[in-house]
Amino acid sequence: MSGGHFDYNQYKIHDTIEMLFELIREQKMPFDKDVELYSKKTLKEFEKGLEYLKKAHIYTQRIDWLVSCDDGEGTFHERLKEDLDNLIK
């Protein structure tokens, strides 16, 4: 496995992304339709946080590979752009 400079903490970010995504999904499609735990305004902020976490994961992964000498600077920039572009899709 490549990297390791950040003790693979980018994978903890990824796990947090998955948990937050599931939380948002559960709130938008609750089992009990009469229970709303969070307002739409709050869920919008959850979604905003989700996007920030996705970007943080990408940046952490790319920087990790660069400083661990798995990627050079050129590859760093190419892969960073590609990952961020794919995030938008």
C-alpha positions in Angstrom: 0.0 0.0 0.0 1.4 3.4 -0.9 1.7 6.4 1.3 1.7 6.3 5.1 2.9 9.7 5.8 -0.3 10.5 7.6 -0.6 7.1 9.2 -3.3 6.3 6.7 -5.7 8.7 8.4 -7.3 9.5 5.0 -9.1 6.1 5.4 -10.6 7.4 8.6 -11.9 10.4 6.7 -13.3 8.0 4.1 -15.1 6.0 6.8 -16.5 9.2 8.2 -17.7 10.1 4.7 -19.5 6.8 4.5 -21.1 7.2 7.9 -22.2 10.7 7.3 -23.7 9.7 3.9 -25.7 7.0 5.6 -26.9 9.4 8.3 -28.1 11.9 5.6 -29.8 9.1 3.6 -31.6 7.8 6.7 -32.8 11.3 7.6 -34.1 11.9 4.1 -35.9 8.5 4.0 -36.8 7.8 7.7 -38.2 4.5 8.7 -40.8 6.3 10.7 -42.2 9.1 8.5 -43.5 11.0 11.6 -40.0 11.4 13.1 -37.8 14.2 11.8 -34.5 14.3 13.8 -32.9 17.2 11.9 -34.3 20.1 10.0 -33.8 20.6 6.3 -31.5 23.5 7.1 -29.3 21.2 9.3 -29.3 18.5 6.6 -28.1 21.0 4.1 -25.1 21.7 6.4 -24.5 18.0 6.7 -24.4 17.8 2.9 -22.0 20.7 2.8 -19.8 19.0 5.4 -19.9 15.8 3.3 -18.5 17.7 0.3 -15.7 19.2 2.4 -14.8 15.8 3.8 -14.7 14.3 0.3 -12.2 17.1 -0.7 -10.2 16.6 2.5 -9.9 12.9 1.7 -8.7 13.6 -1.9 -6.2 16.2 -0.7 -4.9 14.0 2.1 -4.5 11.0 -0.2 -2.7 13.0 -3.0 -0.4 14.9 -0.5 0.4 11.6 1.3 1.5 9.9 -2.0 3.6 12.9 -2.9 5.5 13.3 0.3 5.9 9.5 0.5 7.6 9.6 -2.9 4.9 7.4 -4.5 4.0 10.3 -6.9 6.1 13.2 -8.3 4.9 16.7 -8.4 3.6 16.4 -12.0 1.6 13.3 -11.2 0.4 14.9 -7.9 -1.2 17.7 -9.9 -2.6 15.5 -12.6 -4.2 13.0 -10.1 -5.4 15.8 -7.8 -7.2 17.5 -10.8 -8.6 14.2 -12.0 -9.9 13.2 -8.5 -11.5 16.6 -7.9 -13.0 16.6 -11.4 -14.5 13.1 -10.7 -15.9 14.4 -7.4 -17.9 17.1 -9.3 -19.4 14.4 -11.5 
